[in-house]
């Protein structure tokens, strides 16, 4: 199983667009087991939570044309996810031209909600609470077109297999996390994910 975290800009406090979209592969050890808290790693002093949409690949494919990409996932299997990023390490890795894995791919850095009862719709609100901070955003109208574009781009370099996971960030500011911070995620006003930071 491969996990691809997509970026069009970096999770900085100020928007930091990238020269081109990037998909970073992550190992499956980043998945946080259900009903487990997230433990802030000792190797970072600036850990932030980013809210993403996760969707799964459901068939084998390589060099997939964009017009056929919709055949490789099911809209009913899209769910929100919280990805934790060591923002200080990411800045160091970029400055020294090192791989980003130390900042993105540490154990239990990704919490994925269970499958939604029905496919998300464009404009549907997705919100989260990280401690006392609360934000929400509407799902983009071009969500499925964006997913198709990522599948086409990534499949040029990797063979996609059933169960592979893509993470698309939502347009919400990354939230700093600290010990004893509760995190909840809701879709359309319904809570779909909840865990604590330790």
N, C-alpha and C positions, 0 to 999 in steps of 0.2 A: 504494500500500500504506500502510495506517495501522496504527500500533501503539498500543495502549491499556494504560497502566500503571494498575492498580487499587490503591486505598488504602482501608482501613478505619481504619488508624491510621498515624501517621508513623514513619519509620525512625529513631527516637530511641533512646537508651540505655534510657530509661524509657518504658514504653508511653504513647503519646499519642493516644488515640482522637479521631477526627474527628466533628463533629456529624452528618455523613451520609457514606455511601460516595462516593468520588470516582474518576473515571476520567480520567486525563490523557493526551491524544493526543501521541504522539512521532513524529518523522519517521523514515523508514527509514534515514537516515544514522547512527542510533544502533547499527545492527547491526555487530558485530565480525566481520570476515571470518574464516573457518575457518583454524586453524593460525597465527593472528596473536596476539602478546601484547597485553595491555591496557596502554596508557600512561597513567599518572596525570596528569591535566591540571594545568597550572601554576596555574589559577585557583582551586584549592581546597586547603585545608590539612586537611580532614577528609573524605576520600573513603572510603565504606563500600561493601561488597558486600552485596547482598540476594539471597536465593535465591527464585526464583519458579517457577511452572509456566506454560508457554506453550502456548496452543492456537490453531489457525488456523480462520478462517471459510472455509467452502467453497461458499457461494452468496450471491447478492445478496439483501438484505433491508433493510427499514426499518419501524420501529414493530412489532417482532416480539413477539407475545404470549409470555409465559413458557412456556406449555404447548407451544408449537411450537419453542422455542429449540433443542432437541436436534437438529432437522433441519439446523441451520446449521453444525455442526462434526462432526468424526469423532473418536471417543475414541482411535482408534489414532494420531492425529497430535499427541497431547499429549506434551510433552517438558520437562525442566527447563531453566532459564535463570538466568544471573547478571546482575543489573542493578546497575550502579555509580551511586551517588548522591553528589553533593557536599553533604554534610549541613550544612556551615556556610552554603553559599549558599542552601539550602532554608530555613533558619531566617531568613536575611536577607529573602528574598523574601516569606515569610509575614508577617514583622513590618512590611514596607513595602507590603503588599498588591500585590505584583508577580507576574507570571506565574512559574510554577515551572520553565519550560523551561531556564533557565540551569543549574539544579541537576540536572535529570533527562535532558535531551535532547542532551547534547554528543556529539560524534562517537565511535563505537566503544564506547558505554557499555553495550551489551547483547550478551552472549554466549549463544547458544541452542544447546543440544545437538542432535545429529541425532535424527531420529524414533526412538522406542523400538521394539524388535522386537515388542512386544505392548502393548496398552493397560494403563496403570497401574490398579491395584486399590486400593480403600479399605483403609487399614491398611498398605499397602506402605511400607517405609522409604525415605526419600530423605535422603541425607547429603552433607556436603561438608567439605572440608579447605581452610582458608585459612591458609597458612603452617602453624603448629603447632596452630592451633585446629581442632577437629573436633566437628561436631554432626550430629545426624540427627533427623528427625521423621517420623511416620507420616502418610500422605496422609489428609486428612479423610474421614470416612464420607459427608459430604454434598457431596463434590467436584462431582458433576455438577449437583446442584441449585444450587450456588453459581455455576457457569458459566452455567447457564440464566438466573439472576437478573441477572448482569452483561450478558448479551446483550440481555435485555429492557430494562434501564435505558439502556444506551449507544445502542441502536437508536432510542430516542425522539429523540435529538439528531443522530445521524449515520447516513448510509446505509452499511451494512456490505457489503463486497465480498469476493469470493473472494481469499484470501491475506492478509486483515487478521489481525493478531496481537493476542491478549490476554495480559497478564501478571498472574497471581494470586500474591501473595506467600505463601510458606509460613511457618508459625509458628516461625521461627528468628531469633535475634538477628542484626542486621546486624553484619558483621565489618569492622573497619578494615583497610585495605590499605596496603602500602608497597612500595617498589621491591624487586624480587627476591623477591616473594612468589609461590609456586606456588598455583594454585587447581585443585581437582579436585572433581567432582560424581559421585555414584554413585546408582543406583536398584536396590534389592534386592541390594546388595552388588556390583553390576557397574558399573565406571567407564564413564561416558557422555560426560564432558566434562573436558578438561584444558587449561590454558593458564597462562602466567606473567604477572606484573605487572611492568612496566618503568618 
